[in-house]
């Protein structure tokens, strides 16, 4: 049985059927307009960019671009607007072997656009985001997705009320599965400084928490964040905190509802930081991939840090897996 999809595409693409071990990422795809400047411009300054590019953006889309390069069967679920911008970003996603057949189209709306300025001086990225598009609903989720075709579903931490309902749908599905291998693994990302994201903590199997969110919760380092926020995890769940140049940390809640010893990995910075845009999304995708292969939490975090470091040493995400393979030779 194929994905529960009906309807036509506004662009000439073929739907990619999911396999039973596929990964689904639920969240945002947008158009990224990226300008590279020698240094970040001052307010009210007129400067010339040294480079500019258009590419797909959005946390879910960026993670999928990495998973596709890692050879995983992976698919996107999110809302889009009909138009040439959508055709461009979905074609870009397709080029990474990402399935786009689950998109929910909204007429009369605009695809979200991110304008990013990258400084060559230090690789920093400054982002301005515009959105005029409805969020995904639980009805969209139930209509588009056949859960038995997926092994792992990753959610961006957004649209909290509807995503919580989606997590409840998955929970009911898992309860109906007899064998543990038939159950879905759910991960969620807590990135923005929003209190409502705490609702996800007891509901996911793997929780990715950003440095910004940890600081918003009053945590000054990764260890403190894992102890404070990890207490809210469900039994058997994992929490991973990425802390930029200091690397990443992880913990798991065992069957006795106790937190395991913290595992960590250093960062792997490139010789020159070129572009940090999507580094966090790259890290998340690499960790998901490694955990799905049966690797330990520590090894998976280390793999995430390595791939994120390679990403920071180049423009965009294309080719980072090939670069990783070359560096291992």
N, C-alpha and C positions, 0 to 999 in steps of 0.2 A: 504494500500500500504506500502511495507517495504522500508528500506533504499536502495538508488540507488547504489547497490554494485554488481559487477560481478567479478568473478575470483576465484582462489583457494588459500587456506592457505598452507604455508609450514609446518604447524604443525597441529596436530589433535585437532582442537577446533571447537565449534559450534558458529555461529554468533548469537548475542543477538539483537533482534529487539528492536528498540527504541520505547518508549511510547510517547504520545503527550506532556508529561510534563518532558521529559528527559533533561539532561544537557550534552552538548558537550564541551570538552576541547581540544583546538587546540594548539599544540606545540611540546615539546620534550619528548621523552622517551629515556633513556640511561641506560647503566650498571653502577651502582655505586659500586666501590671497596673501602670499608671503613676499614681503620686501626685505631684502638683505641690505643693511647699511654698514658703513665702516665703523661708526659708533652710533649709539642711540641718540636721536635728535632731541634737542631741547625744545621746550614749548614755544610755539609760534615761529619755529625755524623752518626754512625752506632748504631741503637737502636732496641730493640725487642718490637714488638707490644704486648699488653696484650689481644687483641681480634681482629678478622677480620671477615667481613661478605660481602657477595654479595647481592645486592637487586636492584630493579628497581629504577631509578632516573629520573630527569628532572622535571621542574616546573609543567607542565601539568599533568604528571603521578602522582606526589606526591599529587597534589590537588585532583585528582580523587580517590586516595586511601582513602582519608578522606571522600569524598562524598559517596563512596561506603559503608563505615562503617556507615554512617548516614542513609543509607537505600534508597538513591536516585537512580533512573535509570540514569546511566551516561556512557559516551562513550568517547573514545580517537580517535583523528584524528591527524596523523603525519606520517613522513617517517621513515622507518626502513630498515635494511639490512637483507637479508636471512642468517641464520646461527644459531649456538647453543646459542650464547649470546642473540639473539632476542627471541628465544624460551624460554629462562630462564626468561627474563624480562616480556614478555607478559604473561607467566604462572603466574608470581607474580601478575601482574595487574588483571588477571582473578580471582585470589584468593580473591581479594577485590570486586568481582562482578562488574568489569568494562568491558564494551563491547569493543572489540578490532577489530571488523570486518571492520573498515574503514581504517586500516593501508595501506600505500602506500609503496610497496616493491621495492627496488633497488638492482639488481644483481651486483656483483663485487665490492660492497662497504662494509664498516665496520660500525657496530652500534657504535654510540658515546659512549665514556667511560669517566667517571669521577673518578678520584682517590682522595679520601678525607682522611685527617688525622684529627682525633678528639682527643683533649687533655682532659684527665680526670681531669686535674688540674682546668680547668675553663669551659669546655664544648665547647670551640671554635672549629671551623671547617675550615680547609684550603683546598682549592679545586684546582685541576689541571684538565682541561677538554680537551679532544681530540675529534675532529669531522672530518669525511671524508664522508659526506653524503649530497646529495642535499636537499634543503629546500622544503617545501610544496608549490605548486603553486595554483593559483586561479582555474586553470583547474582541478586539483586534487579535490579541494574543491567542485566545481560544479558537478563533476562526482560522488563523493562518498556520498554527503550529500543531503537528502531531508529535506529542512528547516522546513516544516510543522510538522515534527516529534519532534521538539525541542522547549523548552520553553526558554532556556538560552544557550548562547554560550560564552565561556570564551577563550580569546586569550592571549598567552604569547606575550610580546612585543619584537618580533624578526622578521626578514625577512620582513621589513616594507613595501616595495613596493608591495609585493604580498598580505600581510595581509590587507592593505588599499583597494585593489581590492576586497577582500573577504567581507570587511565591506560594500563596495558599493553594492555588490550582496545582502547582508542582508537588506540594506536600501531599495532597490527596492522591495524586498519581503514584507517588513513592509508597504510600501506605498500602496501595492495592497491588504492589509488586511482591511476589513471593520470594524471589531470589535477590540478594543484595546487588548482584551484577546488573539487574534490570533497573535499578534506581538511578535517578539523575543526580549528578553533583551540581550544586548551585554556588556560584561565587558572585560577590557584589563589591562594588568599589565605592568607598566613602572618600570623596575628594574635596568637595566644597565645604565651606564653613557654615553649615546649616544644621540646626539642632534636630530637625525631623529625620535626618539620616540615621540617627541612633536606632530607629525602628527596625533597621535591617540587621543589627548585630545578632540577635538571637534566632534569626531565621535562615542564615546562610551556612553552607559547609566551609566556605573559604571567604574570608573578608580581607580586602585590600584597603588599607587606611593610609591616607596621605599625611605628609608632615604638617601641612597647613591645617588639616582637620584635627590632628593631635594637639597642636598648639592652641587651636580654638577651644579644645576641651581642657586646656590648662596643663598639658603634658609638655615637659621640657626636653625629653629625649625618647628614643625608641623603647628602652626598657620600661620607663615609667608608663608610656602609652599602652604597652602590652599588658602590664599588670592592672592598670585601671580599666581599660576597655575590654581586655580579655575576659574579665570576670563575667561579662554579659553574654559571652558566647554560649551556644548550645553544646552539649556533650559531643565530643568527637570533632568539633569544628577547629579550623586553623585561622589564625590572624597573622597578617603580614604587614609590616610597616616599612615603607621606603623612606630613607632620610637623606636623599641627595648624595652629596660627596662623602657622607659618613657610612654609606652602604645601606643595608636592609636587615630587618630583624623579624623573627617569626616565633610563634608559640602555638601549642595545641592544648585543648582541654580534654583530659582523659576521661575514662569511664567513671572515675571517682569524683568528677567535677573539679579536679585540680588542674592547674596549669603546668605544663611541662617546663623543663628548663629552656630558657631562651636560646635559640640558635641564631647565628648572624653570619653575614658575609660582608667583606669590604667592598667598596665601589671599585670599578675598573675604569678610571678616566682615560680618555684617549690622549695622545701626546698634545694635541691642540683641540680645544672644545670649539666645534664649528656650529652646531645647531642642536639645542636641547628640546625643541618642539617634538612632542610625542614620545619622549624618553620614558615617561611613566607608563604610557600605554604599551610600549614595547616591553617594559619590565613585566607588566601584568600578563601579557600574552606568553612570554617565555616561561613564567612560573606555572601558568595553567598547563602549558604543553608538557613541561617536565613532570608535574604531579600526575598528569594523565598517563604518562609513561611508567608510573610506579616508582619514581625516584623519591628520595627522602625530602622532607621540608628544607633541610639545610642545603642539600645539593640543588634543589629547585630554586631557592633564593639566590644562590651563587650563579646559577645559569642566567637568571633574570638580570642580575647586576652586570654580568659580562656582556649580554646582548644590548642592554641599555647603554653601556659604555661605548660600544661600537657605534650605536645610533648617534650618540653625541659627537662623534668624530666625523660625521658626514652630513650632507644636506639630504633631508628626506629619509625614508625607510628602505627604499628599494636596494636590494643587493646585500643587506646586512647579514643574512644567513650564509650566503656564499662567502662573505668576508670572514665570518666566524669559522667556516670550514677550512679556509685558507690559512688562518692563523693557527689552526690545530695541526697542520701538516708539519 
